[in-house]
Amino acid sequence: MSSSRPVTSAERELGQFIPLHYHWTMLQDEERVTAFRDAITHFVRPGMHVVELGGGTGILSSFAARCGASVECVERNPELADTARRLLALNGLDRQVQVIQADARDFVPSRPADAVICEMLHVGLVRERQTEVIQAFKDNHQRRFGDRLPRFFPEASILMVQLVQQDHDYHGYRAPVPVFQAPGASQPRTIGLSDPVVYSQFCYDESIPQSFDWTDTVSIVQSGELNAVRFLTMNLIGIVPEQGSAMTWRNQFLVTPLPSNSRVQAGEQRTLSLKYDAGAELSALSESLKLSVPHQVPQRRVA
Ligand SMILES: C[S@@+](CC[C@H](N)C(=O)[O-])C[C@H]1O[C@@H](n2cnc3c(N)ncnc32)[C@H](O)[C@@H]1O
């Protein structure tokens, strides 16, 4: 099967055709690969049928195959599909994993899936089509095999924002531009002025939002120069309720500058709103940000 949908120029720009060398970097992301490996190993049993949507190098499919599952690994990029076939054969897993070059939105598995792996995750769920691809898969699967849905890896995502003071000065050169940050590393350029606040959370086997439209009041906990918003995304790859635990992976943080600076004091509040579509480009996310001082209701004098 080959992909029937053409790749649009917007999709190329949005990074949905990720260059090959970026996949070698993704192989080295220990938090990401470990969370998927542990979740897949915990839940997948011999004889299960597993589908991976957007298989890349095939590494996540390999974990399911090593658990004794048969796997259909769907990858749209022909160069990557060939790479996955080569690497899976190198690992002796080419009989358990069938690599199919196709658009995952059109794919219907050969038999009902017990589990689905889909890692098209970017901070804020921008750029990649995680929600759209999983929703299309759910629709296709239910039309063909009935209501029962497979387990999804990830099971859920939690999207958060934080008001921050960001140092945009690079050796005397001022550049207020969006920057990515490794979640585990210290970030001396960033001072958190509020705690992170959740603006969306959802499970992939329930209704999946295709857009985010949120407004809320955020409390300032640290005085400073408010000039940026940091986006943080936590993915629960597998949830083990009986142990009260989960295998988690945080996307890279994204710090996006605000159009203007304002001095804020601890104890104050700000109203923050955002509105963008899942899969949108980064600029859509920053352009949607609106910040204001909440309307104060005057307190009545007690006579
Ligand atoms: C972030 S990468 C993850 C690759 C791999 N699963 C891993 O974890 O290393 C997402 C992959 O999804 C593929 N992809 C994006 N949109 C797709 C679509 N509509 N159908 C099939 N594959 C797609 C990309 O080419 C890319 O290889």
Ligand as a Chemical Component Dictionary entry (heavy atoms), coordinates in Angstrom:
data_LIG
# 
_chem_comp.id                   LIG 
_chem_comp.type                 NON-POLYMER 
_chem_comp.pdbx_formal_charge   0 
_chem_comp.three_letter_code    LIG 
# 
loop_
_chem_comp_atom.comp_id 
_chem_comp_atom.atom_id 
_chem_comp_atom.alt_atom_id 
_chem_comp_atom.type_symbol 
_chem_comp_atom.charge 
_chem_comp_atom.model_Cartn_x 
_chem_comp_atom.model_Cartn_y 
_chem_comp_atom.model_Cartn_z 
_chem_comp_atom.pdbx_ordinal 
LIG C1  C1  C 0  8.061  11.946 15.826 1  
LIG S1  S1  S 1  8.299  10.738 14.594 2  
LIG C2  C2  C 0  8.318  9.263  15.556 3  
LIG C3  C3  C 0  8.940  8.113  14.849 4  
LIG C4  C4  C 0  9.003  6.818  15.655 5  
LIG N1  N1  N 0  7.678  6.389  16.041 6  
LIG C5  C5  C 0  9.873  6.955  16.876 7  
LIG O1  O1  O 0  9.321  7.019  17.961 8  
LIG O2  O2  O -1 11.080 7.022  16.757 9  
LIG C6  C6  C 0  6.745  10.706 13.769 10 
LIG C7  C7  C 0  6.726  9.866  12.511 11 
LIG O3  O3  O 0  5.406  9.899  11.960 12 
LIG C8  C8  C 0  5.494  9.932  10.541 13 
LIG N2  N2  N 0  4.216  10.472 10.045 14 
LIG C9  C9  C 0  3.769  11.757 10.167 15 
LIG N3  N3  N 0  2.534  11.868 9.649  16 
LIG C10 C10 C 0  2.188  10.623 9.205  17 
LIG C11 C11 C 0  1.020  10.098 8.601  18 
LIG N4  N4  N 0  -0.032 10.868 8.344  19 
LIG N5  N5  N 0  1.009  8.785  8.287  20 
LIG C12 C12 C 0  2.076  7.986  8.554  21 
LIG N6  N6  N 0  3.200  8.438  9.116  22 
LIG C13 C13 C 0  3.269  9.735  9.454  23 
LIG C14 C14 C 0  6.699  10.794 10.279 24 
LIG O4  O4  O 0  7.227  10.583 8.983  25 
LIG C15 C15 C 0  7.639  10.339 11.397 26 
LIG O5  O5  O 0  8.415  9.262  11.000 27 
# 
loop_
_chem_comp_bond.comp_id 
_chem_comp_bond.atom_id_1 
_chem_comp_bond.atom_id_2 
_chem_comp_bond.value_order 
_chem_comp_bond.pdbx_ordinal 
LIG C1  S1  SING 1  
LIG S1  C2  SING 2  
LIG S1  C6  SING 3  
LIG C2  C3  SING 4  
LIG C3  C4  SING 5  
LIG C4  N1  SING 6  
LIG C4  C5  SING 7  
LIG C5  O1  DOUB 8  
LIG C5  O2  SING 9  
LIG C6  C7  SING 10 
LIG C7  O3  SING 11 
LIG C7  C15 SING 12 
LIG O3  C8  SING 13 
LIG C8  N2  SING 14 
LIG C8  C14 SING 15 
LIG N2  C9  SING 16 
LIG N2  C13 SING 17 
LIG C9  N3  DOUB 18 
LIG N3  C10 SING 19 
LIG C10 C11 SING 20 
LIG C10 C13 DOUB 21 
LIG C11 N4  SING 22 
LIG C11 N5  DOUB 23 
LIG N5  C12 SING 24 
LIG C12 N6  DOUB 25 
LIG N6  C13 SING 26 
LIG C14 O4  SING 27 
LIG C14 C15 SING 28 
LIG C15 O5  SING 29 
# 
